[in-house]
Amino acid sequence: MEMFYKRDTLFVNINNDDHFKGKIFNVLDDYDIENIVINIIGTLDDSKELDDFINEYHDKYSGHLTVR
């Protein structure tokens, strides 16, 4: 997983073997980031993890989330 911040947006590149939810939430809890773009590189082995992340994100935060 690779994360970088540019122009008020957190960009996250996720590979199929990453456990990303906790890492992203830690960053969001520490910094006031409104925009997040998640790029899925390849295919995810467990799409349920992504679905859970999206649902929990919307429950906890009010920013804008884009998943590509």
Contacts in CASP RR format, 6 or more apart in sequence:
PFRMAT RR
TARGET T0000
AUTHOR 0000-0000-0000
METHOD contacts of the structure
MODEL  1
MEMFYKRDTLFVNINNDDHFKGKIFNVLDDYDIENIVINIIGTLDDSKEL
DDFINEYHDKYSGHLTVR
1 12 0 8 1.000
1 13 0 8 1.000
1 14 0 8 1.000
1 15 0 8 1.000
1 18 0 8 1.000
1 20 0 8 1.000
1 23 0 8 1.000
2 12 0 8 1.000
2 13 0 8 1.000
3 10 0 8 1.000
3 11 0 8 1.000
3 12 0 8 1.000
3 13 0 8 1.000
3 23 0 8 1.000
3 24 0 8 1.000
3 27 0 8 1.000
4 10 0 8 1.000
4 11 0 8 1.000
5 11 0 8 1.000
5 33 0 8 1.000
8 33 0 8 1.000
8 34 0 8 1.000
8 35 0 8 1.000
9 33 0 8 1.000
9 35 0 8 1.000
9 36 0 8 1.000
9 37 0 8 1.000
10 24 0 8 1.000
10 27 0 8 1.000
10 28 0 8 1.000
10 33 0 8 1.000
10 35 0 8 1.000
10 36 0 8 1.000
10 37 0 8 1.000
11 36 0 8 1.000
11 37 0 8 1.000
11 39 0 8 1.000
12 20 0 8 1.000
12 24 0 8 1.000
12 36 0 8 1.000
12 37 0 8 1.000
12 38 0 8 1.000
12 39 0 8 1.000
13 39 0 8 1.000
13 41 0 8 1.000
14 20 0 8 1.000
14 38 0 8 1.000
14 39 0 8 1.000
14 40 0 8 1.000
14 41 0 8 1.000
14 44 0 8 1.000
15 41 0 8 1.000
15 42 0 8 1.000
16 41 0 8 1.000
16 42 0 8 1.000
16 43 0 8 1.000
16 44 0 8 1.000
16 45 0 8 1.000
17 45 0 8 1.000
19 49 0 8 1.000
20 49 0 8 1.000
20 53 0 8 1.000
21 49 0 8 1.000
21 52 0 8 1.000
21 53 0 8 1.000
21 56 0 8 1.000
24 36 0 8 1.000
24 53 0 8 1.000
25 56 0 8 1.000
25 57 0 8 1.000
25 60 0 8 1.000
27 33 0 8 1.000
28 36 0 8 1.000
28 60 0 8 1.000
28 61 0 8 1.000
34 63 0 8 1.000
34 64 0 8 1.000
35 63 0 8 1.000
35 64 0 8 1.000
35 66 0 8 1.000
36 57 0 8 1.000
36 63 0 8 1.000
36 64 0 8 1.000
36 65 0 8 1.000
36 66 0 8 1.000
37 66 0 8 1.000
37 68 0 8 1.000
38 65 0 8 1.000
38 66 0 8 1.000
38 67 0 8 1.000
38 68 0 8 1.000
39 68 0 8 1.000
40 50 0 8 1.000
40 67 0 8 1.000
40 68 0 8 1.000
44 50 0 8 1.000
50 67 0 8 1.000
54 65 0 8 1.000
54 67 0 8 1.000
57 65 0 8 1.000
58 65 0 8 1.000
END
